[in-house]
Amino acid sequence: MINAVDIAIVGAGHGGAQVAIMLRQQKFEGTIALIGDEPEFPYERPPLSKEYFAGDKPFERIMIRPEKFWAERDVKMMLGRHVSAIDADAHQLRFSDGETLGYGSLIWAGGGTPRMLNCPGHELEGIHAVRTRADTDAMMAKLDGIERVAIIGGGYIGLEAAAVLTKLGKSVVLLEALDRVLARVAGAELSEFYEAEHRAHGVDLRTGAVVTAISGADGKASGVVLDTGENIAADMVIVGIGIEPAVAPLITAGAEGEGGVLVDAQCRTTLADIYAIGDCAVHPNPFADGDTIRLESVQNANDQATVAAKTILGQDVSYDAVPWFWSNQYDLKLQTVGLSIGHDETIVRGNPADRSFSVIYLKAGRVIALDCVNATKDYVQGRKLIIGQCSPDPEKLADTTILLKELVD
């Protein structure tokens, strides 16, 4: 057991891995420890509800780097280790087994844990989340004996899982408590399109469906009970209702933050020599009009990782990357750029019936985000409208004969 390292990175997901990679790319020669709860070397999480779940990609193809990469760059891998406490004054981590590790700088990339149900029956066997390889492996191991699946939550995780399970021939019911899917992240036009697509593929998709309990027999989940009293039979229940940021050791140590840990534009927390990045970091975002927000995306994790690494090395950098996201469902590729938070107008560019269109979000006439379905050209060109804070004529934005790049001021 090593006693101390120059830089300790807690969290071996996208952000944590990228910090270590960037430090070595920038010729940092000090000691680095990459610490992860899971036993696996760093891997991509988005495929867990898509290609990996569907069996289209083996685990080796979703690893961020081959195992030998980390040894070649002298990154100390501390896998299957859980950090339970931080002594910020002493610059020391404590692991759940009682061992400690000193650090010069600490980058917290702990991500989050799935938000689970707290209703009666929540402890029954057969209720799953989709956050880790182990989560997905546990579901995959049971699929041969499963016919009916109930998915709770109409966000991207729930919709992606529904698409995979439908492809695998399962009977799927998707339950969303709000009045439309994707309500927190997209406009009504996109929600309506995806609801129609899933229903066309055989998903029993219900909105306004409030779950009050999980029914069971012999310790196993057997159904989902709604506030109407209906009991929907299910052999497996998947819960996709968001994550809880994994920041307890930081907050206990005195870091500021609510719903995550607060960082500045250089990803510094309010504790000396401690940085935070990725899903758990609440940060001022220029594409949210400077509001402090928390983003769950690979882009955010990677870009904040780069900022934290360069800041530690003394470079003058700030986080100002354009947010982007993606989702694959059936033969639909959704690409989102920008943040639609606070939009006051939407423009549909193209015809959703053609299964290739974009929803453009405006705020006070300015383009702030685009959701592009099978419309990569709009996605690429729309980015420039957002960066340029452009306010094009709405009729021109809707006109597919006009390229978006022609509307950049």
VEXLO-188154 format. One record per residue (C-alpha): y, z, x; residue in one letter; residue number from 1. Coordinates in steps of 0.5 Angstrom, whole numbers, padded with zeros to 4 digits. Layout:
SETI  north     up   east  residuo  num
SETI      Y      Z      X        A  NUM
...
This chain:
SETI  north     up   east  residuo  num
SETI   0000   0000   0000        M    1
SETI   0007  -0002   0003        I    2
SETI   0012   0003   0003        N    3
SETI   0018  -0001   0002        A    4
SETI   0021  -0008   0001        V    5
SETI   0027  -0012   0002        D    6
SETI   0027  -0015  -0005        I    7
SETI   0023  -0013  -0011        A    8
SETI   0022  -0017  -0017        I    9
SETI   0019  -0014  -0023        V   10
SETI   0016  -0019  -0028        G   11
SETI   0011  -0025  -0025        A   12
SETI   0013  -0030  -0031        G   13
SETI   0018  -0036  -0030        H   14
SETI   0024  -0032  -0028        G   15
SETI   0021  -0028  -0023        G   16
SETI   0017  -0033  -0020        A   17
SETI   0023  -0037  -0019        Q   18
SETI   0027  -0032  -0016        V   19
SETI   0022  -0031  -0010        A   20
SETI   0022  -0039  -0010        I   21
SETI   0029  -0040  -0009        M   22
SETI   0030  -0034  -0004        L   23
SETI   0025  -0038   0001        R   24
SETI   0028  -0044  -0001        Q   25
SETI   0035  -0041   0002        Q   26
SETI   0031  -0039   0008        K   27
SETI   0031  -0031   0006        F   28
SETI   0026  -0028   0012        E   29
SETI   0026  -0021   0009        G   30
SETI   0020  -0018   0005        T   31
SETI   0019  -0020  -0002        I   32
SETI   0014  -0017  -0007        A   33
SETI   0013  -0020  -0014        L   34
SETI   0010  -0015  -0019        I   35
SETI   0007  -0017  -0025        G   36
SETI   0003  -0013  -0031        D   37
SETI  -0002  -0019  -0032        E   38
SETI  -0008  -0020  -0026        P   39
SETI  -0006  -0028  -0026        E   40
SETI  -0001  -0031  -0021        F   41
SETI   0005  -0034  -0025        P   42
SETI   0004  -0039  -0030        Y   43
SETI   0008  -0042  -0036        E   44
SETI   0008  -0039  -0042        R   45
SETI   0010  -0044  -0047        P   46
SETI   0003  -0048  -0047        P   47
SETI   0000  -0041  -0049        L   48
SETI   0002  -0043  -0057        S   49
SETI   0001  -0051  -0055        K   50
SETI  -0003  -0055  -0050        E   51
SETI  -0007  -0049  -0047        Y   52
SETI  -0009  -0046  -0054        F   53
SETI  -0011  -0053  -0056        A   54
SETI  -0015  -0054  -0050        G   55
SETI  -0011  -0060  -0048        D   56
SETI  -0009  -0056  -0041        K   57
SETI  -0014  -0052  -0037        P   58
SETI  -0011  -0045  -0034        F   59
SETI  -0010  -0049  -0027        E   60
SETI  -0005  -0054  -0030        R   61
SETI   0000  -0049  -0033        I   62
SETI   0000  -0045  -0026        M   63
SETI   0007  -0045  -0024        I   64
SETI   0005  -0046  -0017        R   65
SETI  -0002  -0046  -0014        P   66
SETI  -0005  -0039  -0011        E   67
SETI  -0004  -0041  -0004        K   68
SETI   0003  -0042  -0005        F   69
SETI   0005  -0035  -0005        W   70
SETI   0001  -0033   0001        A   71
SETI   0004  -0039   0005        E   72
SETI   0011  -0036   0003        R   73
SETI   0009  -0029   0005        D   74
SETI   0011  -0027  -0002        V   75
SETI   0007  -0020  -0003        K   76
SETI   0003  -0021  -0010        M   77
SETI   0003  -0014  -0013        M   78
SETI  -0001  -0016  -0020        L   79
SETI  -0004  -0012  -0025        G   80
SETI   0001  -0007  -0023        R   81
SETI   0006  -0004  -0029        H   82
SETI   0013  -0001  -0027        V   83
SETI   0014   0006  -0031        S   84
SETI   0020   0008  -0028        A   85
SETI   0026   0007  -0023        I   86
SETI   0030   0012  -0019        D   87
SETI   0036   0008  -0018        A   88
SETI   0040   0013  -0013        D   89
SETI   0033   0013  -0009        A   90
SETI   0032   0005  -0009        H   91
SETI   0025   0007  -0011        Q   92
SETI   0020   0004  -0017        L   93
SETI   0014   0008  -0019        R   94
SETI   0008   0005  -0022        F   95
SETI   0004   0008  -0028        S   96
SETI  -0001   0010  -0023        D   97
SETI   0004   0014  -0019        G   98
SETI   0005   0010  -0013        E   99
SETI   0012   0008  -0011        T  100
SETI   0015   0003  -0008        L  101
SETI   0022   0003  -0004        G  102
SETI   0027  -0003  -0005        Y  103
SETI   0033  -0006  -0002        G  104
SETI   0035  -0010  -0008        S  105
SETI   0031  -0010  -0015        L  106
SETI   0031  -0016  -0020        I  107
SETI   0028  -0014  -0026        W  108
SETI   0025  -0020  -0030        A  109
SETI   0020  -0016  -0035        G  110
SETI   0021  -0021  -0041        G  111
SETI   0019  -0017  -0047        G  112
SETI   0013  -0015  -0051        T  113
SETI   0011  -0018  -0058        P  114
SETI   0014  -0015  -0064        R  115
SETI   0008  -0013  -0068        M  116
SETI   0007  -0010  -0075        L  117
SETI   0008  -0003  -0077        N  118
SETI   0006  -0004  -0084        C  119
SETI  -0001  -0001  -0087        P  120
SETI  -0007  -0004  -0084        G  121
SETI  -0003  -0006  -0077        H  122
SETI  -0008  -0003  -0073        E  123
SETI  -0014  -0007  -0075        L  124
SETI  -0018  -0012  -0071        E  125
SETI  -0017  -0019  -0071        G  126
SETI  -0009  -0019  -0071        I  127
SETI  -0006  -0023  -0065        H  128
SETI   0000  -0024  -0062        A  129
SETI   0002  -0030  -0057        V  130
SETI   0005  -0028  -0051        R  131
SETI   0000  -0027  -0045        T  132
SETI  -0006  -0031  -0043        R  133
SETI  -0010  -0026  -0045        A  134
SETI  -0007  -0026  -0052        D  135
SETI  -0009  -0034  -0053        T  136
SETI  -0016  -0033  -0049        D  137
SETI  -0018  -0027  -0055        A  138
SETI  -0016  -0032  -0060        M  139
SETI  -0019  -0038  -0057        M  140
SETI  -0026  -0034  -0056        A  141
SETI  -0026  -0033  -0064        K  142
SETI  -0024  -0039  -0066        L  143
SETI  -0031  -0042  -0067        D  144
SETI  -0033  -0037  -0073        G  145
SETI  -0026  -0037  -0076        I  146
SETI  -0024  -0041  -0082        E  147
SETI  -0018  -0038  -0085        R  148
SETI  -0012  -0036  -0081        V  149
SETI  -0006  -0033  -0084        A  150
SETI   0001  -0034  -0079        I  151
SETI   0006  -0029  -0080        I  152
SETI   0013  -0031  -0078        G  153
SETI   0016  -0038  -0079        G  154
SETI   0019  -0039  -0072        G  155
SETI   0017  -0043  -0066        Y  156
SETI   0011  -0039  -0064        I  157
SETI   0008  -0039  -0071        G  158
SETI   0010  -0047  -0073        L  159
SETI   0007  -0049  -0066        E  160
SETI   0000  -0044  -0067        A  161
SETI   0000  -0047  -0074        A  162
SETI   0000  -0054  -0071        A  163
SETI  -0005  -0053  -0066        V  164
SETI  -0010  -0049  -0071        L  165
SETI  -0009  -0055  -0077        T  166
SETI  -0011  -0060  -0071        K  167
SETI  -0017  -0056  -0070        L  168
SETI  -0019  -0056  -0077        G  169
SETI  -0017  -0049  -0079        K  170
SETI  -0014  -0047  -0086        S  171
SETI  -0008  -0044  -0085        V  172
SETI  -0003  -0040  -0089        V  173
SETI   0004  -0039  -0086        L  174
SETI   0009  -0034  -0088        L  175
SETI   0016  -0033  -0087        E  176
SETI   0020  -0027  -0090        A  177
SETI   0027  -0031  -0090        L  178
SETI   0028  -0037  -0095        D  179
SETI   0027  -0042  -0089        R  180
SETI   0023  -0043  -0083        V  181
SETI   0027  -0043  -0076        L  182
SETI   0033  -0040  -0080        A  183
SETI   0035  -0036  -0074        R  184
SETI   0036  -0042  -0069        V  185
SETI   0037  -0048  -0073        A  186
SETI   0040  -0051  -0079        G  187
SETI   0037  -0052  -0086        A  188
SETI   0036  -0060  -0085        E  189
SETI   0032  -0058  -0079        L  190
SETI   0028  -0053  -0083        S  191
SETI   0027  -0057  -0089        E  192
SETI   0024  -0063  -0084        F  193
SETI   0019  -0058  -0081        Y  194
SETI   0017  -0055  -0087        E  195
SETI   0015  -0062  -0090        A  196
SETI   0012  -0064  -0084        E  197
SETI   0007  -0058  -0084        H  198
SETI   0006  -0058  -0091        R  199
SETI   0004  -0066  -0090        A  200
SETI  -0001  -0063  -0085        H  201
SETI  -0004  -0059  -0090        G  202
SETI  -0001  -0052  -0088        V  203
SETI   0000  -0047  -0094        D  204
SETI   0007  -0046  -0092        L  205
SETI   0011  -0040  -0096        R  206
SETI   0018  -0038  -0095        T  207
SETI   0021  -0032  -0098        G  208
SETI   0014  -0029  -0097        A  209
SETI   0014  -0021  -0095        V  210
SETI   0008  -0018  -0092        V  211
SETI   0007  -0011  -0094        T  212
SETI   0000  -0009  -0091        A  213
SETI  -0006  -0012  -0088        I  214
SETI  -0012  -0011  -0092        S  215
SETI  -0019  -0010  -0088        G  216
SETI  -0026  -0009  -0088        A  217
SETI  -0030  -0005  -0083        D  218
SETI  -0024  -0004  -0079        G  219
SETI  -0023  -0012  -0079        K  220
SETI  -0017  -0015  -0082        A  221
SETI  -0019  -0019  -0088        S  222
SETI  -0013  -0021  -0091        G  223
SETI  -0005  -0021  -0092        V  224
SETI  -0002  -0017  -0098        V  225
SETI   0005  -0020  -0100        L  226
SETI   0010  -0016  -0104        D  227
SETI   0008  -0020  -0110        T  228
SETI   0001  -0016  -0110        G  229
SETI  -0003  -0022  -0108        E  230
SETI  -0008  -0022  -0102        N  231
SETI  -0009  -0028  -0098        I  232
SETI  -0016  -0028  -0095        A  233
SETI  -0016  -0029  -0087        A  234
SETI  -0021  -0029  -0082        D  235
SETI  -0015  -0028  -0077        M  236
SETI  -0008  -0026  -0077        V  237
SETI  -0003  -0028  -0072        I  238
SETI   0004  -0025  -0072        V  239
SETI   0010  -0029  -0069        G  240
SETI   0016  -0025  -0071        I  241
SETI   0020  -0024  -0064        G  242
SETI   0019  -0020  -0058        I  243
SETI   0022  -0013  -0056        E  244
SETI   0025  -0014  -0049        P  245
SETI   0022  -0010  -0044        A  246
SETI   0027  -0006  -0041        V  247
SETI   0026   0002  -0042        A  248
SETI   0025   0004  -0035        P  249
SETI   0032   0001  -0033        L  250
SETI   0035   0004  -0039        I  251
SETI   0032   0011  -0038        T  252
SETI   0035   0010  -0031        A  253
SETI   0042   0009  -0033        G  254
SETI   0043   0002  -0034        A  255
SETI   0047  -0001  -0040        E  256
SETI   0045  -0005  -0045        G  257
SETI   0043  -0005  -0053        E  258
SETI   0037  -0010  -0055        G  259
SETI   0036  -0012  -0048        G  260
SETI   0040  -0010  -0041        V  261
SETI   0047  -0012  -0040        L  262
SETI   0048  -0016  -0034        V  263
SETI   0055  -0020  -0032        D  264
SETI   0055  -0027  -0030        A  265
SETI   0052  -0026  -0023        Q  266
SETI   0046  -0023  -0027        C  267
SETI   0048  -0016  -0024        R  268
SETI   0046  -0010  -0028        T  269
SETI   0051  -0004  -0028        T  270
SETI   0046   0000  -0023        L  271
SETI   0047  -0002  -0016        A  272
SETI   0043  -0007  -0013        D  273
SETI   0039  -0008  -0019        I  274
SETI   0039  -0015  -0023        Y  275
SETI   0036  -0017  -0029        A  276
SETI   0034  -0024  -0031        I  277
SETI   0031  -0028  -0037        G  278
SETI   0029  -0026  -0044        D  279
SETI   0031  -0019  -0043        C  280
SETI   0038  -0020  -0040        A  281
SETI   0044  -0019  -0045        V  282
SETI   0049  -0024  -0042        H  283
SETI   0056  -0027  -0043        P  284
SETI   0055  -0034  -0045        N  285
SETI   0060  -0039  -0044        P  286
SETI   0056  -0044  -0049        F  287
SETI   0057  -0038  -0054        A  288
SETI   0064  -0038  -0054        D  289
SETI   0063  -0032  -0048        G  290
SETI   0060  -0027  -0053        D  291
SETI   0054  -0023  -0050        T  292
SETI   0047  -0026  -0052        I  293
SETI   0040  -0026  -0050        R  294
SETI   0036  -0032  -0049        L  295
SETI   0029  -0033  -0050        E  296
SETI   0028  -0040  -0046        S  297
SETI   0025  -0042  -0039        V  298
SETI   0031  -0046  -0038        Q  299
SETI   0035  -0039  -0038        N  300
SETI   0030  -0035  -0034        A  301
SETI   0030  -0040  -0028        N  302
SETI   0037  -0041  -0028        D  303
SETI   0039  -0034  -0028        Q  304
SETI   0034  -0033  -0023        A  305
SETI   0037  -0038  -0018        T  306
SETI   0044  -0034  -0019        V  307
SETI   0041  -0028  -0018        A  308
SETI   0038  -0030  -0012        A  309
SETI   0044  -0033  -0009        K  310
SETI   0048  -0027  -0011        T  311
SETI   0044  -0023  -0007        I  312
SETI   0044  -0028  -0001        L  313
SETI   0052  -0027  -0001        G  314
SETI   0053  -0034  -0005        Q  315
SETI   0059  -0034  -0010        D  316
SETI   0056  -0037  -0016        V  317
SETI   0056  -0035  -0023        S  318
SETI   0051  -0037  -0029        Y  319
SETI   0054  -0043  -0033        D  320
SETI   0048  -0047  -0035        A  321
SETI   0047  -0051  -0041        V  322
SETI   0042  -0048  -0046        P  323
SETI   0036  -0052  -0047        W  324
SETI   0029  -0051  -0051        F  325
SETI   0024  -0055  -0053        W  326
SETI   0018  -0055  -0058        S  327
SETI   0012  -0059  -0059        N  328
SETI   0009  -0060  -0066        Q  329
SETI   0004  -0065  -0068        Y  330
SETI   0007  -0072  -0065        D  331
SETI   0014  -0069  -0066        L  332
SETI   0018  -0067  -0060        K  333
SETI   0024  -0063  -0061        L  334
SETI   0029  -0062  -0056        Q  335
SETI   0035  -0057  -0057        T  336
SETI   0041  -0057  -0052        V  337
SETI   0047  -0052  -0053        G  338
SETI   0047  -0046  -0058        L  339
SETI   0049  -0047  -0066        S  340
SETI   0051  -0040  -0066        I  341
SETI   0057  -0040  -0071        G  342
SETI   0057  -0047  -0073        H  343
SETI   0061  -0049  -0079        D  344
SETI   0059  -0057  -0080        E  345
SETI   0052  -0061  -0079        T  346
SETI   0051  -0068  -0078        I  347
SETI   0045  -0072  -0079        V  348
SETI   0044  -0077  -0074        R  349
SETI   0039  -0082  -0076        G  350
SETI   0034  -0081  -0082        N  351
SETI   0029  -0076  -0082        P  352
SETI   0024  -0080  -0086        A  353
SETI   0023  -0084  -0080        D  354
SETI   0021  -0078  -0076        R  355
SETI   0026  -0079  -0071        S  356
SETI   0033  -0076  -0072        F  357
SETI   0038  -0071  -0069        S  358
SETI   0042  -0065  -0072        V  359
SETI   0049  -0065  -0069        I  360
SETI   0052  -0058  -0070        Y  361
SETI   0060  -0057  -0070        L  362
SETI   0065  -0052  -0069        K  363
SETI   0072  -0053  -0071        A  364
SETI   0070  -0060  -0070        G  365
SETI   0067  -0059  -0063        R  366
SETI   0060  -0061  -0061        V  367
SETI   0056  -0055  -0059        I  368
SETI   0049  -0056  -0060        A  369
SETI   0044  -0062  -0062        L  370
SETI   0037  -0061  -0065        D  371
SETI   0033  -0068  -0063        C  372
SETI   0027  -0070  -0066        V  373
SETI   0023  -0075  -0062        N  374
SETI   0030  -0077  -0060        A  375
SETI   0031  -0076  -0053        T  376
SETI   0037  -0081  -0052        K  377
SETI   0041  -0077  -0056        D  378
SETI   0039  -0070  -0053        Y  379
SETI   0041  -0073  -0046        V  380
SETI   0047  -0076  -0048        Q  381
SETI   0049  -0070  -0053        G  382
SETI   0049  -0066  -0047        R  383
SETI   0055  -0069  -0044        K  384
SETI   0059  -0068  -0051        L  385
SETI   0057  -0061  -0051        I  386
SETI   0060  -0060  -0043        I  387
SETI   0066  -0064  -0045        G  388
SETI   0067  -0060  -0051        Q  389
SETI   0068  -0066  -0055        C  390
SETI   0071  -0067  -0062        S  391
SETI   0069  -0074  -0064        P  392
SETI   0070  -0077  -0070        D  393
SETI   0064  -0075  -0075        P  394
SETI   0063  -0082  -0078        E  395
SETI   0062  -0084  -0071        K  396
SETI   0057  -0079  -0069        L  397
SETI   0053  -0080  -0075        A  398
SETI   0053  -0088  -0073        D  399
SETI   0046  -0089  -0069        T  400
SETI   0049  -0096  -0067        T  401
SETI   0054  -0092  -0063        I  402
SETI   0051  -0089  -0057        L  403
SETI   0053  -0082  -0056        L  404
SETI   0055  -0083  -0049        K  405
SETI   0061  -0087  -0052        E  406
SETI   0064  -0082  -0055        L  407
SETI   0065  -0077  -0049        V  408
SETI   0072  -0076  -0048        D  409
